[in-house]
Amino acid sequence: MKTTASRIHSHVLGLGAIAILVSSCANMTEAQRSAAIGGGLGAVAGAAIGDSKGAVVGAGLGALGGYIWSTEMTKKKAAMEQATAGTGVDVTRTADNQLKLNIPSDISFDTNQSSIKPRLQPILDQFAQGLGTQPHTEIRIIGHTDSTGTDAINNPLSVNRAASTRSYLVARGVDAYRIHIDGRGSHEPIGDNNTAAGRAKNRRIEIFLAERAVAQGTR
């Protein structure tokens, strides 16, 4: 086994390699850059396992898991920012190049309900637009609740809210197989469940849009 000192040394070397890798990506396409950086970051993570095999495995996982931020993603983010202006919906780009919509309960779902509110419909309409021309995108919808009630109530409610959102998008032409749903119940709060304001923040859905790099030779 490696000693603590040798592991630290390996990690420092790995971080140095990533810095070199990033600087060498300047002339790459967006897809090439994302795949290369993803592979490099995976290698550093794999190196933490403690041997060269870990680095190789980590590099492979990093390359497979990389998302790109294309011109179409930039356009989609701008369109969603315009569609959600003044609604309280947060539209952000995540560190791993996903477009994230954090949608609070006051425009998404009533308490203990999974039926979509009318105020959410135009936002989902805008989200669905153009996805047919982005076949390499993936969508994740995650439902959340506050801590009021038991897991027996909250867990299926959070899934049902995500499922309702998926059904709405599918009815607007988005391929169902591209949409993955999950429910976290009350287990991932972003606010204090001891206050009304905090509980309101926790009652939400999150929608993620991500685009994979297209391997050369594929269509």
C-alpha positions in Angstrom: 0.0 0.0 0.0 1.1 3.6 -0.6 2.1 5.7 2.3 0.2 8.9 3.1 3.1 10.9 1.8 3.3 9.1 -1.5 -0.4 9.4 -2.0 -0.2 13.2 -1.4 2.7 13.3 -3.9 0.6 11.5 -6.5 -2.3 13.8 -6.0 -0.1 16.9 -6.4 1.3 15.4 -9.6 -2.2 14.7 -10.8 -3.4 18.2 -10.2 -0.4 19.5 -12.0 -1.3 17.3 -15.0 -4.8 18.6 -15.0 -3.6 22.2 -15.1 -1.4 21.3 -18.1 -4.3 19.4 -19.7 -6.7 22.4 -19.4 -4.1 24.8 -20.8 -3.6 22.5 -23.8 -7.3 22.4 -24.6 -7.4 25.9 -26.1 -7.5 24.7 -29.7 -9.9 21.8 -29.2 -13.6 21.8 -30.1 -16.1 22.0 -27.2 -16.8 18.3 -27.4 -13.1 17.4 -27.4 -12.3 19.7 -24.6 -15.1 18.3 -22.4 -14.1 14.7 -23.0 -10.4 15.4 -22.4 -11.0 17.3 -19.2 -13.5 14.8 -18.0 -11.0 12.0 -18.6 -8.3 13.9 -16.8 -10.4 14.7 -13.8 -11.4 11.1 -13.6 -7.8 10.0 -13.6 -7.1 12.2 -10.6 -10.2 10.8 -8.8 -9.0 7.3 -9.7 -5.5 8.0 -8.4 -7.0 8.5 -5.0 -7.7 4.8 -5.0 -4.0 4.4 -4.6 -2.6 2.7 -7.7 -2.3 3.1 -11.4 -5.3 0.9 -12.1 -7.4 3.3 -10.2 -6.2 6.1 -12.4 -7.0 4.2 -15.6 -10.5 3.3 -14.4 -11.1 6.9 -13.2 -10.0 8.3 -16.6 -12.5 6.1 -18.4 -15.4 7.0 -16.1 -14.5 10.7 -16.4 -14.5 10.6 -20.2 -17.8 8.7 -20.3 -19.5 11.0 -17.8 -18.5 14.4 -19.4 -21.1 16.8 -20.6 -20.5 19.6 -23.1 -21.8 23.2 -23.0 -22.7 23.9 -26.6 -24.1 26.9 -28.4 -27.5 25.3 -28.2 -27.1 25.0 -24.4 -26.3 28.6 -24.2 -29.3 29.5 -26.3 -31.5 27.3 -24.1 -30.3 28.9 -20.9 -31.0 32.4 -22.3 -34.5 31.3 -23.4 -35.2 29.8 -19.9 -34.0 32.9 -18.2 -36.4 35.0 -20.2 -39.3 32.6 -19.7 -38.8 32.5 -15.9 -38.0 36.1 -15.3 -39.8 37.3 -12.2 -41.2 33.9 -11.3 -38.7 32.9 -8.6 -37.2 30.0 -10.7 -33.5 29.8 -10.6 -31.8 29.0 -13.9 -28.1 28.1 -13.6 -25.3 26.3 -15.3 -23.8 23.7 -13.0 -20.1 23.0 -12.6 -20.4 19.9 -14.8 -22.2 21.7 -17.7 -25.8 20.9 -16.9 -28.6 23.5 -17.2 -30.5 23.4 -13.9 -33.9 24.8 -13.2 -34.8 25.0 -9.5 -38.6 25.5 -9.4 -40.3 26.5 -6.1 -43.6 25.2 -5.0 -45.5 28.4 -5.3 -45.6 28.0 -9.1 -45.2 24.3 -9.4 -47.4 22.2 -7.0 -49.9 22.8 -4.3 -49.3 21.3 -0.9 -49.7 17.5 -0.9 -50.5 17.6 -4.7 -48.8 16.4 -7.8 -50.9 18.2 -10.4 -48.9 20.9 -12.2 -50.1 24.5 -11.5 -51.0 26.7 -14.5 -48.1 29.1 -13.8 -45.6 26.2 -14.4 -47.0 25.3 -17.8 -45.5 28.1 -20.0 -42.1 27.4 -18.4 -42.3 23.7 -19.3 -43.6 24.7 -22.8 -40.5 26.8 -23.3 -38.3 24.1 -21.9 -39.7 21.5 -24.4 -39.1 23.8 -27.4 -36.2 22.8 -29.6 -35.3 19.6 -27.7 -36.2 17.6 -30.8 -33.2 19.1 -32.6 -30.9 18.2 -29.7 -31.0 14.4 -29.8 -28.0 14.0 -27.5 -29.5 15.8 -24.6 -30.7 14.1 -21.4 -33.2 15.3 -18.9 -33.4 14.6 -15.1 -36.4 15.7 -13.0 -36.1 15.4 -9.2 -38.9 16.0 -6.9 -38.5 17.3 -3.3 -40.8 17.9 -0.3 -40.4 19.6 3.1 -40.2 17.5 6.3 -43.9 17.8 7.1 -45.4 14.3 7.1 -43.7 11.0 7.0 -41.5 9.3 4.4 -44.4 7.1 3.5 -46.1 10.2 2.3 -43.3 12.4 1.1 -41.2 9.9 -0.9 -44.0 8.9 -3.3 -45.2 12.5 -3.5 -41.9 13.7 -4.6 -41.7 11.0 -7.3 -45.2 11.7 -8.5 -44.4 15.4 -8.9 -41.4 14.5 -11.1 -43.6 12.0 -13.0 -46.3 14.7 -13.7 -43.6 17.0 -15.0 -42.3 14.2 -17.3 -45.8 13.5 -18.6 -46.3 17.1 -19.4 -43.0 17.3 -21.4 -43.8 14.1 -23.2 -47.2 15.5 -24.3 -45.2 18.4 -25.8 -43.1 16.1 -27.9 -40.1 15.3 -25.7 -39.1 11.6 -26.0 -39.9 9.8 -22.8 -36.8 7.6 -23.0 -34.6 10.8 -22.6 -36.3 11.8 -19.3 -35.2 10.2 -16.0 -37.1 11.0 -12.8 -36.4 10.6 -9.1 -37.9 11.7 -5.8 -35.8 12.6 -2.8 -38.7 13.2 -0.4 -37.5 15.5 2.4 -34.0 14.2 2.5 -32.2 17.0 0.5 -33.4 20.3 2.1 -32.0 23.6 0.9 -33.9 25.6 3.6 -34.6 25.3 7.3 -37.5 23.0 7.9 -38.2 24.6 11.2 -39.4 27.8 9.5 -42.3 28.3 7.0 -39.9 30.1 4.6 -37.5 27.2 4.8 -40.1 24.6 4.2 -41.4 26.5 1.1 -37.8 26.4 -0.3 -37.7 22.7 0.2 -41.0 22.0 -1.6 -39.6 22.1 -5.2 -38.7 20.3 -8.3 -35.3 20.4 -10.1 -35.0 19.9 -13.8 -31.6 19.2 -15.3 -30.7 19.3 -19.0 -27.4 17.9 -20.1 -25.8 17.3 -23.5 -23.3 14.5 -24.2 -20.4 14.8 -26.6 -21.0 13.0 -29.9 -18.3 10.5 -30.7 -16.7 10.8 -34.1 -18.3 8.5 -36.7 -21.7 8.4 -34.9 -24.9 10.1 -35.8 
